[in-house]
Amino acid sequence: MDDKLKSEYTEDFYTHMRELSHYISELKMRKKINDELVNLILKQLEIAEKEAFIRGFKFGFEYNFDNLLEQEEHLFNANQDGIFRCN
């Protein structure tokens, strides 16, 4: 996983990670199958984190952009000729 995208996890995350690890170990799979399952879980986590970051960034950008447009509408008004004046 890219170090720049790693987040700090909560204790709740680590608790559930340990539960999942214990559950997987109880399945008594061959090492190769076990490793493949763990890699698939880690890949899914990586994808979920990246997509959550992108969604959050996009939301924040769009929200702030919309607010900026609203502020500009209050600061500037165009007259009938399309000439802007400050309020």
C-alpha positions as CSV (number, residue, x, y, z in Angstrom):
1,M,0.0,0.0,0.0
2,D,1.3,3.5,-0.8
3,D,2.6,5.0,2.4
4,K,1.1,8.4,1.5
5,L,-2.4,6.8,1.6
6,K,-2.0,4.8,4.8
7,S,-4.3,6.0,7.5
8,E,-4.0,5.7,11.2
9,Y,-6.4,3.0,12.4
10,T,-8.5,3.0,15.5
11,E,-8.4,0.4,18.2
12,D,-11.7,-0.9,16.9
13,F,-10.1,-1.6,13.5
14,Y,-7.3,-3.6,15.2
15,T,-9.7,-5.5,17.3
16,H,-11.7,-6.6,14.3
17,M,-8.5,-7.3,12.4
18,R,-7.4,-9.7,15.2
19,E,-10.8,-11.4,15.2
20,L,-10.6,-11.9,11.4
21,S,-7.0,-13.2,11.7
22,H,-8.1,-15.7,14.4
23,Y,-11.1,-16.8,12.3
24,I,-8.9,-17.3,9.2
25,S,-6.4,-19.3,11.2
26,E,-9.2,-21.6,12.4
27,L,-10.2,-22.5,8.9
28,K,-7.2,-24.7,8.6
29,M,-6.4,-23.9,5.0
30,R,-3.2,-24.8,3.2
31,K,-0.6,-22.0,3.5
32,K,-0.9,-21.0,-0.1
33,I,-4.7,-20.6,0.1
34,N,-4.4,-18.8,3.4
35,D,-1.9,-16.4,1.9
36,E,-4.0,-15.8,-1.1
37,L,-7.1,-15.0,1.0
38,V,-5.1,-12.6,3.2
39,N,-3.7,-10.9,0.1
40,L,-7.2,-10.5,-1.4
41,I,-8.5,-9.0,1.9
42,L,-5.6,-6.5,2.0
43,K,-6.1,-5.6,-1.7
44,Q,-9.8,-5.0,-1.0
45,L,-8.9,-2.8,2.0
46,E,-6.4,-0.8,-0.1
47,I,-9.0,-0.2,-2.8
48,A,-11.7,0.8,-0.3
49,E,-9.3,3.3,1.4
50,K,-8.3,4.9,-1.9
51,E,-11.9,5.1,-3.1
52,A,-13.0,6.6,0.2
53,F,-10.3,9.2,0.0
54,I,-11.2,10.1,-3.6
55,R,-14.9,10.3,-2.6
56,G,-14.1,12.5,0.4
57,F,-11.8,14.7,-1.6
58,K,-14.3,15.1,-4.4
59,F,-17.1,15.9,-1.9
60,G,-14.9,18.5,-0.1
61,F,-13.9,20.1,-3.4
62,E,-17.4,20.3,-4.8
63,Y,-18.8,21.5,-1.5
64,N,-16.2,24.2,-1.1
65,F,-16.6,25.2,-4.8
66,D,-20.4,25.6,-4.4
67,N,-19.9,27.7,-1.3
68,L,-17.3,29.9,-3.1
69,L,-19.8,30.4,-6.0
70,E,-22.5,31.4,-3.5
71,Q,-20.1,33.9,-1.8
72,E,-19.2,35.4,-5.1
73,E,-22.8,35.9,-6.0
74,H,-23.3,37.9,-2.8
75,L,-20.1,39.9,-3.4
76,F,-20.7,40.7,-7.0
77,N,-23.8,41.6,-9.0
78,A,-24.0,42.3,-12.7
79,N,-26.0,45.2,-13.9
80,Q,-28.2,45.0,-17.0
81,D,-25.2,45.5,-19.3
82,G,-23.4,42.6,-17.7
83,I,-20.9,44.9,-15.9
84,F,-20.0,43.6,-12.5
85,R,-20.0,45.8,-9.4
86,C,-18.9,45.1,-5.9
87,N,-21.6,45.1,-3.2
